[in-house]
């Protein structure tokens, strides 16, 4: 558990730097995609989607790393379609994943 907590803390420490590096718009772009598409499942936990803000649900995903989370977001998993059923480009999709991860602080 300590290892997962450390990985989460490190991941969350990096996110503000990512946001500032892109002029603060990066996470806003992710939030916009989340609110237009991802919210349908990630706000309710539908089809076992990790709910936004649920540290326990997100911890094992964060522990696997951003590459693994992006693979799921890009290609889909279970009931989740590729790209969450959107036509979002890689940068916007990554911003949405980073936005959701940032909400488990």
N, C-alpha and C positions, 0 to 999 in steps of 0.2 A: 504494500500500500504506500509506503514511503517513496518508493521509486516512481509510482504513478503520480503522486502528489508533486514530486520534484519535476517530472516531465511537464505537468500542467503548469506549474509555476514558471518554468523556463519558457514554455510556449506563450503564456500570457505576457511575460515580460517583453517578448519580441514584438508582439502585435502593435503596441503604440508606436514603436520605431517604424514599422512597416507603414502605418497610417501617416506618420509625419513625413516619411520619405516621399510619399506621393502627394504631398500638399493637403493631407487630411481628407481627401476625397475617396480614397481606396475603400475604407470601411463603410462610408456612406453609399458607395456604389453597391457593395455587398448587401447592405441593409435594404436597399431598394429592390434587389433581386429577391432577397429573402421574403420581403413583404408582398411581392407580386407572384411568387411561385412556391417557394419552400415552406411558407407559413402553413399551407394546407395540411401538411403532415407533421412538420416539426413543431407546431404549436399544440397539437393534440396528442402526438405520439402514435398517430395512425400507422398501421403496418409496421409497428415496432421502430419507427423513426425516433432517434433520440430527441427529446423535447428541448427546445431552446431554454437555456438556463439550468438544465439538470446536470449538475457536476458529475454525479454517479454514472449517468448514462453516457456522458461524453468522455470520461476518464480513459476507458480502454481504447477508444478511437484515437484520442490525442496521443496516447502512449505508442500507438503504431506509427504515428508521424503524419506529416502533411502530405507526403507522397501517396500514402495509402488512402487517406481521406479524399484526395483529389482523384485517385483511381476510381473510387466508389462514386464520387460526384460525376465524373466524366462518363463512366460506363454503366452506372446504375448498379443496384443490388436488391434482390428480393423484389418487392413491389415498386421500388423506386426506379423510374425510367432514367435512361442516360440523360445527363444534364438536367435532371429534375423535370424533364418534359419541356425544357425551354430550348431556345437557340442561342443561349448565352455563350460568349466567347470564353476562352480559357481564363483570361484575366478577371472577368466579371464573376465567373464561377468560383475562382479561387477567393475573390473578395467576399463572396457569400459564405463560403466555408470559414474563412477567417473571421467574419462577422459573428457567425454562430459560435465559434470557439471563444471569441472575446466575451461572450455573454455568460460564460461559466466562471466568472471571477468571484 
